Amino acid sequence: MPEDIRVLIVDDDFHVAKLHAAYVDSVAGFLALPAAGSTSQALQAIHSLRPDLVLLDVYLPDASGLDLLHQLDVDTMILSAAADAVSLRLAFRRGALAYLLKPFTAESLSQQLRSYARYRRILAQPGNVTQDTVERAKRALIPGDVMSSVKPRSATEAAVLESLAPGEQYSAAEVATRVGVSRATAQRYLSALADDGAVDIQLRYGSTGRPEHRYGLAAGAAG
């Protein structure tokens, strides 16, 4: 059973933090941890809770979030109203994976989180990475950057992609039946398409509590 990606929100506005936590929890495979309201609280929470991802504001009461970013050894995205180029450049220089300007919609954050999940899946593959892996991981962090033209699709891969109707979600077994291939083959191609950003993966929990992967077209993807 895959574990949820644990997310720590660092924001001094309780209501904003609560709203962003609801956004995070609405994305399958993600879990919002209790929020931190300052850099000191964030450091304590990171030490005790060990989040996989930090969503960090710049404007915090005891220090700048960008100063905190310099100290962190955890994947971090900036969620802030700081709209100046200096803050943006400093954030990326200090290792931020993304920069989302407030106010933003639930869908904007959802897309960024799903992109991050693709990034993690790509880098979780066994063996040494190739330059192609590096490029796919970089692209995965950009929501909606579906690079279907990077390489020609095989006939089976194209058939798997075309079997997915917009707005619908399917299990690997259902895709296998629609395409006429084995479940293992459908699973392999669906995973590759997810890594390329053409397909989104979500988890659905059945009556037994066991999660099932569901696959659908990513926003902007074409069959």
Salt bridges, closest charged atoms under 4 A:
ASP11 OD2 - LYS102 NZ 2.46
ASP57 OD2 - LYS102 NZ 3.27
ASP67 OD1 - ARG94 NH1 3.28
GLU107 OE2 - ARG114 NH2 3.11
ASP132 OD2 - ARG136 NE 3.32
GLU135 OE1 - LYS138 NZ 3.57
GLU157 OE1 - ARG153 NH1 3.64
GLU174 OE1 - ARG214 NH2 3.38
ASP195 OD1 - ARG121 NE 3.86
ASP200 OD2 - ARG114 NE 3.34
ASP200 OD1 - ARG118 NH1 2.97
GLU212 OE1 - ARG204 NH2 3.49
GLU212 OE1 - ARG214 NH1 3.31
